[in-house]
Structure formats: structure tokens, C-alpha cells
């Protein structure tokens, strides 16, 4: 029974139904269907985790893209989105990427899973995830 209590919070966080165990089982034969059911749920666990990671990753990527494009647009209202939508120029991409690594690390280090309350009048800074 204790294992169900340890597994259930993880299942719940992934949107899967919890394992219900009302009382200690009288025999191993009674437990086997529960274990089969648990095994089936765990087979779906990887897919659920990957789906959740993809969803959260897209949300973070979107927030960071919005922040970066807002920074450029706020400093230069004539800033064109075409280079962003087209992507890097292959011939100069490696050199350009080297030049932005430090800034990318600085921006990424400011991203938080649990945002702190915004300070009054503070509208700058990256989105906090």
C-alpha cells in the first residue's frame, strides 16, 4: 500500500488517475490485477512525460522569443521580423552564434519556474516561467 502512496503524486501531476488501495490485500492473487493495471499506466507514463515536456518547452521558447523580439522592437521600432522568420545566414551563422552565447546565458539565467512578484514600475526583464 505504501508504494501506491508514493507513486500517486507522480501520476496525479501527469494527469493520470491514482492507484486506489483501500486496505492491505489478503493474498498475492488479489494484488496481481492491481500490479498489471499499474504496469499499464507506467507504460503510458513516458508518453505523458514527453508530451508535458514538449508543451512546457514550447511555452518557455515562446516566452523567450517574445521577450527578445520585444526588446529589439522597443529599441528600434523599424526592426524587421524577416531575418528572424527566415533564420540565420548559413555562411555567418557560426560566428554570429559565438557572439551571442554570453548574452543568451545571461537571459536564460533570469528565467524562473516560479515567478517572483513584479516590483512596482518594473516592466523590463525576461518573462519568468
LINCORBEL-V406773 format. One record per residue. RES is the residue in one letter. SS is DSSP state (a for helix, b for strand, c for the rest). OMEGA is omega in whole degrees, 0 to 359 (none if undefined). Layout:
RES,SS,OMEGA
RES,SS,OMEGA
//
This chain:
X,c,183
X,a,181
X,a,179
X,a,178
X,a,179
X,a,182
X,a,187
X,a,179
X,a,178
X,a,178
X,a,180
X,a,180
X,a,180
X,c,178
X,c,178
X,c,182
X,c,182
X,c,175
X,c,182
X,c,177
X,c,185
X,c,183
X,c,179
X,c,182
X,c,180
X,c,181
X,c,179
X,a,179
X,a,179
X,a,184
X,a,186
X,a,177
X,a,178
X,a,179
X,a,176
X,a,179
X,a,179
X,a,179
X,a,179
X,a,179
X,a,180
X,a,176
X,a,179
X,a,184
X,a,181
X,a,179
X,a,180
X,a,179
X,a,180
X,a,177
X,a,180
X,a,179
X,a,179
X,a,180
X,a,180
X,a,178
X,a,177
X,a,180
X,a,179
X,a,180
X,a,179
X,a,179
X,a,180
X,a,178
X,a,179
X,a,179
X,a,182
X,a,180
X,a,176
X,a,177
X,a,180
X,a,181
X,a,180
X,a,178
X,a,182
X,c,182
X,c,179
X,c,180
X,c,181
X,c,178
X,c,184
X,a,180
X,a,179
X,a,182
X,a,180
X,a,181
X,c,183
X,c,173
X,c,187
X,c,185
X,c,184
X,c,185
X,a,183
X,a,179
X,a,179
X,a,180
X,a,177
X,a,183
X,a,183
X,a,184
X,a,182
X,a,179
X,a,179
X,a,178
X,a,179
X,a,180
X,a,182
X,a,181
X,a,181
X,c,180
X,c,181
X,c,176
X,c,179
X,c,185
X,c,172
X,c,177
X,c,179
X,c,175
X,c,181
X,c,177
X,c,181
X,c,179
X,c,180
X,c,179
X,c,182
X,c,177
X,c,180
X,c,183
X,c,none
//
